[in-house]
Amino acid sequence: MENRRSFLKKSALAVAAAPLLSSCKPEEKTDKWGIEPDSSVDSTLIVPKANGLPITGTFLDEISFDIPHQNWGEREWDRDFHYMKAMGIDTVIEIRCGLRKFISYPSPYLLSKGCYMPSMDLVDMFCRLAEKYGMKFMLGLYDSGQFWDTRDMSQDVEDNKYVIEEVWNMYGSKYSSFGGWYLSGEISRATKGAIESFSALGRQCKEVSGGLPTFISPFMDGKKAVDAANANLTKEEAVSVAQHEKEWDEIFDGIHGFVDACAFQDGHIDYNELDAFFSVNKKLADKYGIKCWTNAETFDRDMPIRFLPIKFDKLRMKLEAAKRCGYDKAITFEFSHFMSPQSAYLQAGHLYDRYREYFGI
């Protein structure tokens, strides 16, 4: 028999959960013009359904570089985790815990270096929400900005000696959802010092956390690998498949053992090049015992406006190529801006709907 207190507690929890449960698939309602959508209408796909690798992870871009903030509080983030869970996401990755002077948690070390105090402890919130929704949280390391200015990663290695220890003591040893690390330096080629930097950071992350996994998400230096501030959408000088293989063979040889997975960003090459590059990535990853993930970008690099949610067919083609090439996991940059039904971009919610139709969710 339940006592009165436990009955009331369960009832209160059920009432609190009701709005979130209904938000997964909102009821059709009459719009402001009095038009009620026909719920019997559905898209007719002329391609095989669920023929791609499902997205099961996403970055959380809260310390942003070139994407606008949505200024969410915990209520909005809670709802977004609910949407993520509903489409099968089991891993969330904070893309970086700080960029230059803006940080996502009250770091004693970074505050002493002149960084700004954040209004919320986002790392703590993400760990709690990951636990609530049964997800794994991976933390992206601090980015000093030096690499973007000088292509030198040494300052990031130095700063993260302190950040890694701090984060583990503050959150990693406290939350069961804390499941690994993202080494946030984004390279594309055989960058000077990258092997040593990734190895040093990966080694420390593993030593501090008892061997929790690490991963990187570099980009392929294809024809669409242009600076975001550049008006051009493509460049003439792009890496060949053979040169890409040669350089990443050397990089993987130097970092395996310290980096457990590599999620190449998939948006810098053309769609007819996906299989050629993806096959090389998978072959190299298997050679060195590294998990081969894809970072399936859900924003469109083919548009003159930077950056809008991607056309569904472009995302579908990339996920299908990843499945053909035997990739291990698909993550995305980035659900909350470019796929979420509550994104500032109206198109994002439609992409969410098309994705769920395609995968039968």
Secondary structure, 3 states (H helix, E strand, C coil): CCCHHHHHHHHHHHHHHHHHHHHCCCCCCCCCCCCCCCCCCCCCCCCCCCCCCCEEEEEECCCCCCCCCCCCCHHHHHHHHHHHHHCCCCEEEECCCEECCEECCCCHHHHHCCCECCCCCHHHHHHHHHHHCCCEEEEECCECCHHHHHCCCHHHHHHHHHHHHHHHHHHHCCCCCEEEEECCCCCCCCCCCHHHHHHHHHHHHHHHHCCCCEEECCECCCCCCCCCCCCCCCCCCCCCHHHHHHHHHHHHHHHECCECEEEEECCCCCHHHHHHHHHHHHHHHHHCCCEEEEECCCECCCCCCCCCECCHHHHHHHHHHHHHCCCCEEEECCHHHHCCCCCCCHHHHHHHHHHHHHHCC
